[in-house]
Amino acid sequence: MGRFAACILVLYTFTGFTGTSDGRSCPRPADPCSAANYIPIKDPHRSTKYRYKRPQPALCDYLLQPGWYRFTSSVGGEIPTTKPEPNMCGTFAPIWMRGTHPDTIGVTKETTACVNVNNRNNGCFRSIDMCVEMCSGGYYVYYLRPPYGCSMAYCPGDGIPCDEGFSGPNCTAIICLPHFGRDIRGAFVQAKVVFEKLAMQAFYGVCFPFLNIYRITLTNLYRNDRSD
C-alpha cells in the first residue's frame, strides 16, 4: 500500500485488461469483525472529498495483500457505492463498491469493486471481486484484493481530511515549545504565539491545542531579565 505513481494508460495498453472480475470467493475467518482478524487502514487522504494533486505521490494499492480490512480514519470507514470522480481519494483511479452494504450483522456479502479510470465504462473500467460484512460495532470490514496496477486505491469515507500535522474530528494540533525557558543566568525567555486574530503567551513546557483555521507563527522572541 505504498504511495507511488505510474501510468495507468500505459499499463492497461500493454496488459490487455478487459474489465472482468476474477470470480473468486472470499476466505472467511471465524469472526472477520475481530481486531485480530482484520488489518486497520488509517489514511484520511483516501476520502472521496480529497483530490490528488501533483507533485504529491498518488496512493496505490498494488502491493495490498488479499485479506480483511477495516478503514479507521476520521473521514469515515465505508467504501462508497457510487463512483468517485477520477483523481479523488488521493489517487488517479479510485476504487469504489458496485452494490450495497449488508444490513444484517455477521453475514458476509460478496460484491464487486470497480476501478474508475477516467470514467470509462461508467466508472467500472476494471472490476475486482470483494466481500463486505457488517459488524456489531456499527462498522464494516471488507475482504479486499489488490488492483492490477498503479495508481489505483480503495476509497473509504467522505469526510474532509485535516491539514498536515493536524488530526481528530476538530482537526486540532498540539504545539509544544520545549526550547524556551530559563537560561543559565536565570532570565526567562518567552515566545509569543501569534494567530490571525489572537495572541497568546507560551512558556516552557506548556502545550496548547490549536485549530487549523489559524495560521500559527512564532515571533517576537524576547528576554525577560526579571529574576524570581
ABEGO torsion letter per residue (X at the ends): XBBBBBBAAAAAAAAGBAGBBAGBBBBBBABAABAAABBBBBBAAABAABBBBOABBBBBAAABBBEBBBBABAAEABBBABBBBBGBGGBABBBBBBEBBBABBGBBBBBBBBBBBGGBGGGBABBBBBBBBBBAAGBBBBBBBBBAEOBBBBBBEABBBBBBGBBEAAGBBBBBBAABEBBAAGBBBBBBBBBAABBBBBBBGBBBBBBAABBBBBBGBBBBABBX
